[in-house]
């Protein structure tokens, strides 16, 4: 597995994992359970986001560059049920239908 991101904490690792998986890039978070041992372990205890498929690396790095720069604003969208949904929502807040 290819480490694509070293997160500051387990929460950030899950945010990055969610960002990548929303773009259909399969990945895992490793080392999140070691976080509570930080400072007491002689090991690097920061969570890592790793890719399952190395062919996704280029696209993942592009997404992570946008994540780091803060360029994540997305346009609002209209769900099939008629509700206007904020662009940062992947599913309709009213009916649960996904953006796919």
C-alpha positions in Angstrom: 0.0 0.0 0.0 1.2 3.5 -0.9 1.1 6.1 1.8 -0.4 9.2 0.3 -1.0 11.4 3.3 0.4 11.7 6.9 -2.4 13.2 9.0 -2.1 15.4 12.0 -4.7 13.3 13.9 -7.2 10.5 13.3 -10.0 13.0 12.5 -8.0 14.6 9.7 -7.1 11.1 8.4 -10.8 10.2 8.2 -11.6 13.5 6.5 -8.9 12.9 3.8 -10.1 9.3 3.4 -13.6 10.5 2.9 -12.5 13.1 0.3 -10.6 10.5 -1.7 -13.3 7.9 -1.5 -15.9 10.4 -2.6 -13.9 10.5 -5.8 -13.9 6.7 -6.0 -10.3 6.4 -4.8 -10.1 3.4 -2.5 -7.9 4.0 0.5 -7.4 3.0 4.2 -6.3 4.8 7.4 -3.5 3.0 9.2 -2.1 3.8 12.6 -5.1 5.7 14.0 -5.3 3.5 17.0 -1.7 4.4 17.9 -2.7 8.0 18.3 -3.4 7.6 22.1 0.1 6.3 22.6 1.7 9.4 21.2 4.6 10.6 23.3 4.8 7.2 25.2 5.7 5.1 22.2 9.1 5.1 20.5 7.3 4.9 17.2 5.8 7.4 14.8 2.1 7.4 15.9 0.6 9.7 13.2 -2.2 8.2 11.1 -1.5 7.6 7.5 -3.9 7.4 4.5 -2.7 4.7 2.1 -4.0 4.0 -1.4 -5.2 0.5 -2.3 -4.3 1.0 -6.0 -1.1 2.8 -6.9 -2.7 3.8 -10.2 -4.8 6.3 -8.3 -1.8 8.2 -7.0 -1.8 11.1 -9.5 -5.5 11.9 -9.1 -5.1 11.5 -5.3 -2.2 14.0 -5.2 -4.3 16.5 -7.2 -7.1 16.2 -4.8 -4.8 16.5 -1.8 -3.2 19.6 -3.3 -6.6 21.2 -3.5 -7.4 20.1 0.0 -4.2 21.7 1.4 -4.8 24.9 -0.5 -8.3 25.2 0.8 -9.7 25.2 -2.7 -12.7 22.9 -1.8 -15.7 25.2 -2.5 -18.3 23.3 -4.4 -21.4 24.6 -6.1 -24.8 23.9 -4.6 -26.9 21.3 -6.4 -30.6 20.5 -6.7 -31.8 17.1 -5.7 -34.4 15.1 -7.6 -36.8 15.7 -4.8 -36.5 19.4 -5.5 -34.5 20.5 -2.5 -31.4 22.8 -2.9 -28.4 21.1 -1.2 -25.2 22.8 -0.2 -22.2 21.8 -2.4 -20.3 20.3 0.5 -23.1 17.7 1.0 -22.8 14.4 -0.8 -26.4 13.5 -0.1 -29.6 15.4 0.1 -30.4 16.5 3.6 -34.1 16.0 3.0 -34.5 12.6 1.2 -31.0 11.1 1.5 -30.4 10.7 -2.3 -26.8 10.9 -3.2 -25.2 13.3 -5.8 -24.1 10.4 -8.0 
